[in-house]
Amino acid sequence: MSASVLFHFAFDPASRAARLALGEAKILFEESAVRPWEPDCPLQKLNPSGMPPVLQTTENGRVLTLCEQSAILGWLDDRSREPFLMPAEPNERGEVRRLVQWFDRRFTDEVDAVLLHERMEKPLLRLGPPEARMLRAGREALKAHLAILEALLAERDHLAGRRLSRADIVAAAHLSVLDYFGEISWAAWPGLKTWYMKLKSRPSFRPLLADRFPGVAPAPHYTDLDF
């Protein structure tokens, strides 16, 4: 294999986290867009869970298959001689893990599984129009989570501490999908907006701003770096 290949779905937060992290590591990779809900999706043979993202690369002359966000981001940290997306300080490392776990579980369950199901999965799977009751519930849950992030950023430069970390990458991946669909009222969260603008201006973010969801135009500010 001559190049690394990332099998991903553009609007899957975990796939976006992998793309951002690979960009930050300046690793060249080819993108292979997949539709994990289809029976002939190549992920069925690459990953036992059938879920994206999956990175195939070569290491010491052998093909290495890394399945899902944790394995890919962990591999990037393992191969770096200096701290990459995991800080050197134990307290900040612990905070990174806490925040990533929060997004992987509670944020996913309370926000993504509701809002992204209604706004994204239903159109893709032809399950009918969004349900107003579910949209209200998802938006209320989102506000509660954004309030926590706003409070953290009132005391820190980045989510877990003094430097960019895996927590920022994962959070930005989730929020960027919601932002595409216009689900975040940034004016209500000034600290979070400033943090997001900084992340959005990084070169690693540019490919995400080019993503387009079939039949849905992005929010007007989606590609604006200074909104």
VENKASUL-V95810 format. One record per run of one state. SS is the DSSP state (2 for helix, 1 for strand, 0 for the rest). FROM is the first residue (numbers start at 1). TO is the last residue. If there is no record, write none. Layout:
BEGIN
ss=SS from=FROM to=TO
ss=SS from=FROM to=TO
END
This chain:
BEGIN
ss=0 from=1 to=3
ss=1 from=4 to=8
ss=0 from=9 to=12
ss=2 from=13 to=24
ss=0 from=25 to=28
ss=1 from=29 to=33
ss=0 from=34 to=42
ss=2 from=43 to=46
ss=0 from=47 to=53
ss=1 from=54 to=59
ss=0 from=60 to=61
ss=1 from=62 to=67
ss=2 from=68 to=78
ss=0 from=79 to=89
ss=2 from=90 to=125
ss=0 from=126 to=131
ss=2 from=132 to=153
ss=0 from=154 to=165
ss=2 from=166 to=180
ss=0 from=181 to=185
ss=2 from=186 to=188
ss=0 from=189 to=189
ss=2 from=190 to=200
ss=0 from=201 to=202
ss=2 from=203 to=209
ss=0 from=210 to=212
ss=1 from=213 to=213
ss=0 from=214 to=215
ss=1 from=216 to=216
ss=0 from=217 to=227
END
